[in-house]
Structures are given as C-alpha cells and as structure tokens.
Amino acid sequence: MHQTETAFKPSLSLLDATMLVAGSMIGSGIFIVSADITRNVGGAGWLMLVWIITGFMTITAALSYGELSGMYPKAGGQYVYLKEAYNPLTAFLYGWSFFAVIQTATIAAVGVAFAKFAAYIVPALSEDHVLLASGSFKISAAQLTSIGVIVLLTWINTRGVKTGKTLQTFFTLTKLVSIFGLIAFGFLALNKGVLQTNWTNAFSLNQMLPDGSLSSYTTIAAMGAIAAAMVGSIFSSDSWNNVAFIAGEIKNPKRNIGLSLFLGTLTVTVVYLLTNIMYTAVLPLQQIATADKDRVAVTAAQVIFAQGGTIIMALLIMISTFGCNNGLIMAGARVYYTMAADGLFFKKAGTLNSQSVPAFALWIQCAFACCWSLSGKYGDLLDMISFVVVVFYMLTIAGIFILRKKKPDAERPYKAFGYPVLPIVYIVMGLAFCILLMAYKPRFTWPGLLITLSGIPIYYMAIGAKKKQLAAAESA
C-alpha cells in the first residue's frame, strides 16, 4: 500500500470514543474471572468489594488520564505521556511491554476466547479438536479460528478508521444491550434462598475449597488473597486507555478523550457490578467457584434460560470478544506508529497507507498476536499482564505531579479530578497490589518484570542504530 497522506483523519465522535473505551474493556473476563475471585475470597460481599476496588481504581486512573490526554492530544497515548514526564527509555519500556505482552497477548487470548465459545455452536471449532500435534506442540481448531478472527479484524482496520469505528460502535452497543438483557433476565429469575444464603456472612474472608468448605486465612495471607483475586478483575477492566492511543483520529480530542474515558469506565464498572450481583442472585457461591472451566456466565445462563442458556451466552460472548478485539487491534497499532516516529520501532510502522491508517503497524501486531495464539502460552502471560499494567499506570499517574512541576504553564483544558488526593490514593492502592503480588504470587510478577527489563538492551541497540543512520546521513 502506498502512502498518500501523512496525517491521521479526525473521524471519531464522543460516542465512538466512549464505545472504544467500553468495547476494549468488555471482552471475556467478566464472564469467567468471578470463579477465581470467589475461590480466593469465599464470600459474596468480598466478591463485590474486589470489583468495587477495581472499579474505583479504574475510574480514578481514567479521570487522571484526562489531564494528560488534554495536554498531549495525539497518537501514542500512554507512551507519549511517559516520554514527556520521564524520558524516552521509560516510554520505550512501556511500548516494548505493550508490543511483547500487554496488547498482543491480550488480542490472542480474546481471539481464543471467541473460538472457545463459538465451539458451543460449531463443535468443530473446539480447543479439543487438535489438527496438528508434534510432541508437546499442538494446534487446535480454536487457535486457527482465533488467528482467522485476528487477521480479518486487522484487514478491516487497514481499510480506514471509519470502517473500524463503525464496527466498534455497533458491536459495543450490541453487547451492552445484550449484557443488560442478561442482567434483567437474571434478576427476574432471582432465587431468594440462594441470594440470602450467599449474603449471609458475606464479608467473612476465606479460601473456598472445591467441596464448598471454607479455609481461613492469617491476616497477611488474606491481603495476598485479595491481591490475587484482583488479578482477574484488573485484567477484565484493562484496556480502557486504548482511546488515548488513537487521539489523532478523535474529533475535539482535548475535550472528548477525557470525557470518553470517564463515561466508558463508569459504564463498564456499573455493568460489572450488576453482573456479579446477578451471579449471586441465581447461583450458590460454590457453583460460581466451581463453574465448568470457570465459565460462570454460561452456568448462570443455564439457570436463567434453561437449555437455551448455553447458546444465548455463547452468542453474547462471541459478540463481546469480537468487538473487544476490534478495539484492541485498532488502538494498539498507533503506539507502534508513534514509537517508529521516534526511531524506536520498525521504520515502516511509522507510515500511513492511502486510508490514513498505519497498515504495517497493524500487520506486525497481527503477526505477533497470531504467534501467541499458536504458542498456547497466552494464558500464562495474561496472569502477569495485570502486574505490569498497574506498574505503568502508577508511573503515568505519578507523571501528572511531575508535569505540573516541569510544565506549570502548559495548557490543561481538563485537570485531574480530585487532584492530588485521588491520584495519590490510586498510587498507594496500586503499590499495595503490586507488593502483595510480589510477596504472595511471584509467578504473576517476575516474568512480566523480566520481559519489561529485556527492553533496556533493545532500546540502546535502537538508539545506536539511529545514531549511525544520522551520522551516515550527515557524511553523505
């Protein structure tokens, strides 16, 4: 594809931007992770508190990002904010982690989730249907379906931002209506006995064992259990910041990015809380904790809709994951575009095609996500994404304090709500989450840190290559 335009087209309205926030957040997590949360906390009250804490952190972070998005309303989002507040190395480490794990592994996992639930309708697409096996390496129909979805959505997004945004807005509105429908039918099918039992001693924090019995924690271990429980809720609430990556294509970005961040995260937080209340209204806690393959929503739908529940839920999750992946794919490529412009990524990723979108960046992201789909290791990687993501969120929010000092006179069309209290509260909560995970769930933390730190030698190699190019150009 030849490059005919050098600038992004501002085509996304406030509704489109809000739908990108909500659509990128709601994937498969809300339909699955409540099982693991319940096993960790053992009470309906604590199940809700984990989602409330996560929702508070997400909305607080989104409100803080509003200030940064108003100051730097251009493609690249968090990468740009980290570069301005700290230095190019910090920004690169984020961009490297984003490419290596955060975005591409998430795209792979959401793609495979689509395929797994599609298998309820077309059994041939099942992960159990192995097409090729060589030793421990296996390729299933679900993995190939995931790759097919990722390639299709990447191609759609190379056709221009208008095509991608139309798809995003349609699928996000459809899934929001569908989820609210599920919640409504769930409350109509409410079982008073189940609800009352679930909410008796709801705030007693224990580990729930497979037989439904409870095992008490020591005080310190209880804090570790809450942090471990939040891994799922934070993963389910992530990707809200994707809208900032695509800032160059949003109409009136100084106003609409901050507003869409708030509206999108608030909408999803409400949806998540209502969904979990609905789970506790129709399923005993033991059933939530022991749902087949953690698919809580399918178990709930079987109670609500009887035999048709599985198909209804499978269709809803297919819509949800398809729309989620469209948002992730659309937004992710803009980070690599900005990195390429700084000479820190493949040069070709910094060009736009005839439709004013970074097609090469989209395709290289596609290739990496497809590799994760084939590896079968994306599930392990997702466990550590929450840790890495929160570390960079804390750094970015701390950047607000740095930039207020470094650039006191810079234009700030929108100032962080609750500054300095709410940003500090977020940083303290994020720090507690990360420290507890490092202490009690090291397998969630060290691999992510190592992948992030592996970007340091890559950065200096890129800088060295850039200097050589400049020197060669000057001597020519």
C-alpha positions as CSV (number, residue, x, y, z in Angstrom):
1,M,0.0,0.0,0.0
2,H,1.4,3.4,-0.9
3,Q,1.4,6.3,1.4
4,T,-0.6,9.2,0.1
5,E,-1.4,11.0,3.3
6,T,0.8,12.0,6.2
7,A,-1.8,12.8,8.9
8,F,-4.5,10.9,10.7
9,K,-8.1,11.9,10.0
10,P,-10.1,13.0,13.0
11,S,-13.2,10.9,12.3
12,L,-14.3,9.6,15.8
13,S,-17.1,11.3,17.7
14,L,-17.6,11.3,21.5
15,L,-19.9,8.3,21.2
16,D,-17.3,6.4,19.0
17,A,-14.6,7.2,21.6
18,T,-16.8,6.1,24.5
19,M,-17.7,2.9,22.7
20,L,-13.9,2.2,22.1
21,V,-13.3,2.6,25.8
22,A,-16.2,0.3,26.8
23,G,-15.7,-2.1,24.0
24,S,-12.0,-2.6,24.6
25,M,-12.7,-3.3,28.3
26,I,-15.5,-5.8,28.0
27,G,-14.1,-9.0,26.5
28,S,-14.4,-12.4,28.1
29,G,-13.2,-11.6,31.6
30,I,-16.4,-10.6,33.2
31,F,-17.9,-13.9,32.1
32,I,-15.1,-16.0,33.6
33,V,-12.9,-14.5,36.3
34,S,-15.6,-14.3,39.1
35,A,-15.0,-18.0,39.6
36,D,-11.3,-17.5,40.6
37,I,-12.2,-14.4,42.7
38,T,-14.8,-16.4,44.6
39,R,-12.2,-19.2,45.3
40,N,-9.8,-16.6,46.7
41,V,-12.3,-14.6,48.9
42,G,-15.1,-17.1,49.7
43,G,-17.8,-14.5,50.3
44,A,-20.3,-12.6,48.1
45,G,-19.5,-9.3,49.9
46,W,-15.8,-9.7,49.2
47,L,-16.6,-10.7,45.6
48,M,-18.3,-7.4,45.2
49,L,-15.6,-5.5,47.1
50,V,-12.9,-6.8,44.7
51,W,-14.9,-5.4,41.8
52,I,-15.7,-2.1,43.6
53,I,-12.0,-1.6,44.5
54,T,-11.0,-2.3,40.8
55,G,-13.8,0.0,39.5
56,F,-12.7,2.8,41.8
57,M,-9.1,2.4,40.7
58,T,-10.1,2.3,37.0
59,I,-12.3,5.4,37.1
60,T,-9.7,7.3,39.2
61,A,-7.0,6.4,36.7
62,A,-9.2,7.4,33.8
63,L,-10.0,10.8,35.4
64,S,-6.3,11.3,35.9
65,Y,-5.5,10.4,32.3
66,G,-8.0,13.1,31.2
67,E,-5.4,15.8,32.2
68,L,-2.6,14.1,30.2
69,S,-4.8,13.5,27.1
70,G,-5.8,17.2,27.1
71,M,-2.1,18.2,27.3
72,Y,-1.0,15.7,24.6
73,P,-3.9,15.0,22.3
74,K,-2.0,13.0,19.8
75,A,-1.5,9.3,18.7
76,G,0.5,7.2,21.2
77,G,-1.3,7.9,24.4
78,Q,0.5,6.5,27.5
79,Y,3.7,6.1,25.5
80,V,3.7,9.9,24.9
81,Y,2.8,10.8,28.5
82,L,5.7,8.6,29.9
83,K,8.1,10.2,27.5
84,E,7.1,13.8,28.4
85,A,7.0,13.1,32.2
86,Y,10.2,10.9,32.4
87,N,12.4,10.1,29.5
88,P,12.4,8.2,26.2
89,L,13.7,5.0,27.9
90,T,10.8,4.7,30.3
91,A,8.4,5.3,27.4
92,F,10.2,2.7,25.3
93,L,10.0,0.1,28.1
94,Y,6.2,0.6,28.2
95,G,6.0,0.4,24.4
96,W,8.1,-2.7,24.3
97,S,6.0,-4.4,27.1
98,F,2.9,-3.3,25.2
99,F,4.1,-4.9,22.0
100,A,5.6,-8.0,23.6
101,V,2.9,-8.9,26.0
102,I,0.2,-6.4,27.0
103,Q,-1.6,-5.8,23.8
104,T,-0.6,-8.8,21.6
105,A,-1.1,-11.5,24.2
106,T,-4.5,-9.9,25.1
107,I,-5.5,-9.9,21.4
108,A,-4.5,-13.6,21.3
109,A,-6.4,-14.5,24.4
110,V,-9.6,-12.7,23.4
111,G,-9.4,-14.3,20.0
112,V,-9.1,-17.8,21.5
113,A,-12.0,-16.9,23.9
114,F,-14.1,-16.1,20.8
115,A,-13.2,-19.5,19.4
116,K,-13.9,-21.4,22.6
117,F,-17.4,-20.0,22.9
118,A,-18.0,-20.4,19.1
119,A,-17.4,-24.1,19.7
120,Y,-20.7,-24.3,21.7
121,I,-22.5,-23.5,18.4
122,V,-20.0,-25.2,15.9
123,P,-18.3,-28.1,17.9
124,A,-15.6,-28.5,15.2
125,L,-14.1,-25.2,16.4
126,S,-13.3,-26.6,19.8
127,E,-9.9,-26.4,21.5
128,D,-10.2,-30.2,22.0
129,H,-10.2,-30.6,18.2
130,V,-6.5,-31.0,17.6
131,L,-5.5,-30.5,13.9
132,L,-1.7,-30.9,14.3
133,A,0.4,-32.4,17.0
134,S,4.2,-32.7,17.3
135,G,5.4,-33.7,20.7
136,S,4.1,-31.2,23.2
137,F,3.2,-28.7,20.4
138,K,-0.4,-28.8,19.3
139,I,-2.5,-26.7,17.0
140,S,-6.3,-26.8,17.7
141,A,-9.2,-25.6,15.6
142,A,-9.8,-22.9,18.3
143,Q,-6.3,-21.5,17.8
144,L,-6.8,-21.3,14.0
145,T,-10.2,-19.7,14.5
146,S,-8.5,-17.1,16.7
147,I,-5.9,-16.4,14.0
148,G,-8.7,-16.1,11.4
149,V,-10.5,-13.5,13.5
150,I,-7.4,-11.5,14.3
151,V,-6.4,-11.4,10.6
152,L,-9.9,-10.5,9.5
153,L,-10.2,-7.6,12.0
154,T,-6.7,-6.4,11.1
155,W,-7.6,-6.3,7.4
156,I,-10.8,-4.4,8.2
157,N,-8.8,-1.8,10.2
158,T,-6.4,-1.3,7.3
159,R,-9.4,-0.1,5.2
160,G,-9.6,3.1,7.3
161,V,-10.6,4.3,10.7
162,K,-14.2,4.9,9.7
163,T,-14.7,1.2,8.9
164,G,-13.1,0.2,12.2
165,K,-15.1,2.7,14.3
166,T,-18.4,1.7,12.7
167,L,-17.7,-1.9,13.6
168,Q,-16.6,-1.0,17.1
169,T,-19.6,1.2,17.9
170,F,-22.1,-1.4,16.5
171,F,-20.6,-4.3,18.4
172,T,-20.2,-2.4,21.7
173,L,-23.8,-1.1,21.7
174,T,-24.9,-4.7,20.8
175,K,-23.0,-6.2,23.7
176,L,-24.1,-3.6,26.2
177,V,-27.8,-4.1,25.3
178,S,-27.2,-7.9,25.5
179,I,-25.5,-7.8,28.8
180,F,-28.2,-5.5,30.3
181,G,-30.7,-8.0,28.9
182,L,-28.9,-10.9,30.6
183,I,-28.8,-8.9,33.9
184,A,-32.5,-8.1,33.7
185,F,-33.5,-11.8,33.0
186,G,-31.2,-12.8,35.8
187,F,-32.9,-10.6,38.3
188,L,-36.3,-12.0,37.0
189,A,-35.0,-15.5,37.7
190,L,-33.7,-14.4,41.2
191,N,-33.7,-17.2,43.7
192,K,-34.4,-15.7,47.1
193,G,-33.0,-18.7,49.0
194,V,-29.7,-18.6,47.0
195,L,-29.4,-14.8,47.4
196,Q,-30.0,-15.0,51.2
197,T,-27.5,-17.8,51.7
198,N,-24.8,-16.1,49.6
199,W,-25.2,-12.9,51.5
200,T,-25.1,-14.5,55.0
201,N,-21.6,-13.8,56.4
202,A,-20.9,-12.2,53.1
203,F,-17.9,-10.3,54.4
204,S,-16.1,-13.2,56.0
205,L,-12.9,-13.6,54.0
206,N,-11.9,-17.2,53.4
207,Q,-10.5,-19.5,50.8
208,M,-13.2,-21.6,49.2
209,L,-12.3,-25.2,48.6
210,P,-13.7,-27.3,45.7
211,D,-16.2,-29.0,48.0
212,G,-17.6,-25.6,49.1
213,S,-16.0,-25.6,52.5
214,L,-14.0,-22.6,53.7
215,S,-10.4,-22.3,54.9
216,S,-9.5,-19.3,57.0
217,Y,-6.5,-17.0,56.2
218,T,-4.0,-15.4,58.5
219,T,-4.3,-11.6,58.3
220,I,-1.3,-11.2,56.0
221,A,-2.3,-14.1,53.8
222,A,-5.8,-12.5,53.5
223,M,-4.2,-9.4,52.0
224,G,-2.3,-11.6,49.5
225,A,-5.6,-13.4,48.6
226,I,-7.3,-10.0,47.8
227,A,-4.4,-9.0,45.6
228,A,-4.5,-12.4,43.8
229,A,-8.3,-12.1,43.4
230,M,-7.8,-8.7,41.8
231,V,-5.6,-10.1,39.1
232,G,-8.8,-11.2,37.3
233,S,-10.8,-8.1,37.9
234,I,-8.0,-5.8,36.8
235,F,-7.4,-7.8,33.6
236,S,-11.2,-7.6,32.9
237,S,-11.1,-3.8,33.5
238,D,-8.0,-3.1,31.5
239,S,-7.6,-1.6,28.0
240,W,-9.7,1.5,28.9
241,N,-6.7,3.7,28.0
242,N,-6.8,2.4,24.3
243,V,-8.8,5.5,23.3
244,A,-5.8,7.7,24.1
245,F,-3.6,5.8,21.6
246,I,-5.9,6.9,18.8
247,A,-6.1,10.5,19.9
248,G,-5.1,11.8,16.5
249,E,-8.3,10.4,15.0
250,I,-10.8,11.8,17.5
251,K,-12.8,15.0,16.9
252,N,-12.1,17.7,19.5
253,P,-9.6,15.4,21.4
254,K,-8.8,17.9,24.2
255,R,-12.4,17.6,25.4
256,N,-13.6,14.2,24.1
257,I,-10.8,11.9,25.2
258,G,-11.1,12.8,28.9
259,L,-14.9,12.7,28.7
260,S,-15.0,9.3,26.9
261,L,-12.5,7.8,29.4
262,F,-14.9,8.8,32.3
263,L,-18.1,7.7,30.6
264,G,-16.7,4.5,29.3
265,T,-15.1,3.3,32.5
266,L,-18.1,4.3,34.6
267,T,-20.5,2.4,32.2
268,V,-18.3,-0.7,32.4
269,T,-17.9,-0.6,36.2
270,V,-21.7,-0.4,36.6
271,V,-22.2,-3.3,34.2
272,Y,-19.6,-5.4,36.0
273,L,-21.1,-4.8,39.5
274,L,-24.7,-5.6,38.3
275,T,-23.4,-8.7,36.5
276,N,-21.8,-10.0,39.7
277,I,-24.9,-9.2,41.8
278,M,-26.9,-11.2,39.3
279,Y,-24.5,-14.1,39.6
280,T,-25.0,-14.2,43.4
281,A,-28.8,-14.0,42.9
282,V,-29.1,-17.1,40.7
283,L,-26.0,-19.3,41.7
284,P,-24.8,-20.6,45.0
285,L,-21.3,-19.4,45.7
286,Q,-19.9,-22.9,45.4
287,Q,-21.3,-23.1,41.9
288,I,-19.7,-19.8,41.0
289,A,-16.4,-21.0,42.3
290,T,-16.6,-24.4,40.6
291,A,-18.2,-23.5,37.3
292,D,-17.0,-25.7,34.4
293,K,-13.8,-24.2,33.0
294,D,-14.6,-21.1,35.1
295,R,-17.4,-20.2,32.7
296,V,-19.7,-18.6,35.3
297,A,-21.9,-16.8,32.8
298,V,-22.7,-20.0,31.0
299,T,-23.6,-21.7,34.2
300,A,-25.8,-18.7,35.2
301,A,-27.4,-18.6,31.7
302,Q,-28.3,-22.3,32.0
303,V,-30.3,-21.5,35.2
304,I,-31.9,-18.4,33.7
305,F,-32.7,-19.7,30.2
306,A,-32.7,-23.5,30.8
307,Q,-31.5,-25.5,27.8
308,G,-31.2,-22.4,25.5
309,G,-28.9,-20.7,28.0
310,T,-25.6,-22.1,26.7
311,I,-26.3,-21.0,23.1
312,I,-27.5,-17.5,24.2
313,M,-24.4,-17.0,26.3
314,A,-22.1,-18.3,23.6
315,L,-23.5,-15.8,21.1
316,L,-23.2,-12.9,23.6
317,I,-19.6,-13.7,24.4
318,M,-18.8,-14.1,20.7
319,I,-20.2,-10.6,20.1
320,S,-18.3,-9.3,23.1
321,T,-14.9,-10.8,22.2
322,F,-15.2,-9.9,18.5
323,G,-15.9,-6.2,19.4
324,C,-13.3,-6.2,22.1
325,N,-10.6,-7.4,19.7
326,N,-11.5,-4.9,17.1
327,G,-10.9,-2.1,19.6
328,L,-7.6,-3.6,20.8
329,I,-6.3,-4.1,17.2
330,M,-7.4,-0.6,16.1
331,A,-5.8,1.2,19.0
332,G,-2.6,-0.8,19.5
333,A,-1.0,-0.1,16.1
334,R,-1.0,3.7,16.9
335,V,1.5,3.1,19.7
336,Y,4.0,1.4,17.4
337,Y,3.4,4.2,14.8
338,T,4.5,6.8,17.4
339,M,7.5,4.6,18.5
340,A,8.6,4.3,14.9
341,A,8.4,8.1,14.5
342,D,10.9,8.3,17.4
343,G,13.2,5.8,15.6
344,L,12.5,3.1,18.2
345,F,10.5,0.7,16.1
346,F,10.4,-0.7,12.6
347,K,10.6,2.4,10.4
348,K,7.8,1.2,8.1
349,A,5.4,1.1,11.1
350,G,5.7,5.0,11.1
351,T,3.9,5.4,7.8
352,L,0.3,5.7,6.9
353,N,-1.4,4.0,4.0
354,S,-3.8,5.5,1.5
355,Q,-6.6,5.2,4.1
356,S,-4.6,7.3,6.6
357,V,-4.0,4.3,8.9
358,P,-0.7,2.6,10.0
359,A,-1.2,-0.6,8.0
360,F,2.3,-2.0,8.5
361,A,2.0,-1.5,12.3
362,L,-1.4,-3.3,12.2
363,W,0.0,-6.3,10.3
364,I,3.1,-6.6,12.5
365,Q,0.9,-6.5,15.6
366,C,-1.3,-9.2,13.9
367,A,1.7,-11.4,13.3
368,F,2.8,-11.3,16.9
369,A,-0.7,-11.9,18.2
370,C,-1.1,-14.9,15.9
371,C,2.2,-16.3,17.3
372,W,0.8,-16.0,20.8
373,S,-2.4,-17.8,19.6
374,L,-0.2,-20.6,18.3
375,S,2.1,-20.8,21.4
376,G,-0.7,-21.8,23.7
377,K,1.1,-19.8,26.4
378,Y,-1.0,-16.6,26.2
379,G,-2.9,-17.7,29.4
380,D,0.3,-17.8,31.4
381,L,1.2,-14.4,30.1
382,L,-2.1,-12.9,31.0
383,D,-1.5,-13.7,34.6
384,M,1.3,-11.3,34.7
385,I,-0.2,-8.6,32.5
386,S,-2.2,-7.1,35.5
387,F,1.1,-6.6,37.4
388,V,3.0,-4.9,34.5
389,V,-0.1,-2.8,33.5
390,V,-0.6,-1.4,37.1
391,V,3.2,-0.6,37.4
392,F,3.0,1.6,34.2
393,Y,-0.4,3.1,35.3
394,M,1.2,4.2,38.6
395,L,4.2,5.7,36.7
396,T,1.9,7.5,34.3
397,I,-0.3,8.9,37.1
398,A,2.7,10.0,39.1
399,G,3.7,11.8,35.8
400,I,0.9,14.2,36.5
401,F,2.7,15.5,39.6
402,I,6.0,15.7,37.6
403,L,4.5,17.6,34.7
404,R,2.7,20.0,37.0
405,K,6.1,20.9,38.3
406,K,8.1,20.7,35.0
407,K,5.4,22.5,32.9
408,P,3.3,24.6,35.2
409,D,2.2,26.9,32.4
410,A,1.2,24.2,29.9
411,E,-2.3,24.3,28.6
412,R,-4.5,21.9,30.6
413,P,-8.1,22.0,29.2
414,Y,-9.0,19.4,31.7
415,K,-7.5,18.9,35.2
416,A,-7.3,15.6,37.0
417,F,-10.4,15.2,39.2
418,G,-9.6,15.1,42.9
419,Y,-6.0,16.1,42.4
420,P,-3.8,15.5,44.4
421,V,-5.9,13.2,46.7
422,L,-7.3,10.7,44.1
423,P,-4.1,10.2,42.1
424,I,-2.2,9.6,45.4
425,V,-4.9,7.1,46.5
426,Y,-4.5,5.3,43.2
427,I,-0.7,5.1,43.5
428,V,-0.9,3.8,47.1
429,M,-3.5,1.2,46.2
430,G,-1.6,0.2,43.1
431,L,1.6,-0.1,45.1
432,A,-0.1,-2.3,47.7
433,F,-1.4,-4.5,45.0
434,C,2.0,-4.9,43.3
435,I,3.9,-5.5,46.6
436,L,1.4,-8.1,47.8
437,L,1.6,-9.9,44.4
438,M,5.4,-9.9,44.5
439,A,5.2,-11.4,48.0
440,Y,2.5,-14.0,47.6
441,K,2.2,-14.7,43.9
442,P,5.7,-14.2,42.5
443,R,4.7,-16.2,39.3
444,F,2.4,-13.3,38.4
445,T,5.3,-10.7,38.7
446,W,8.8,-11.7,37.9
447,P,8.2,-12.9,34.3
448,G,6.5,-9.6,33.5
449,L,9.3,-7.6,35.0
450,L,11.9,-9.6,33.1
451,I,10.1,-9.1,29.8
452,T,9.9,-5.3,30.5
453,L,13.6,-5.1,31.5
454,S,14.6,-7.0,28.4
455,G,13.6,-3.9,26.6
456,I,16.7,-2.0,28.0
457,P,19.3,-3.5,25.7
458,I,16.9,-3.4,22.8
459,Y,16.4,0.4,23.4
460,Y,20.2,1.1,23.4
461,M,20.6,-1.0,20.3
462,A,17.9,1.0,18.6
463,I,19.5,4.3,19.8
464,G,22.9,3.1,18.5
465,A,21.4,2.2,15.1
466,K,19.6,5.6,14.9
467,K,22.9,7.5,15.7
468,K,24.7,5.5,12.9
469,Q,22.0,6.4,10.4
470,L,22.2,10.1,11.4
471,A,26.0,10.0,11.1
472,A,25.8,8.3,7.7
473,A,23.3,10.9,6.5
474,E,25.4,13.8,7.7
475,S,28.6,12.5,6.0
476,A,26.7,11.7,2.7
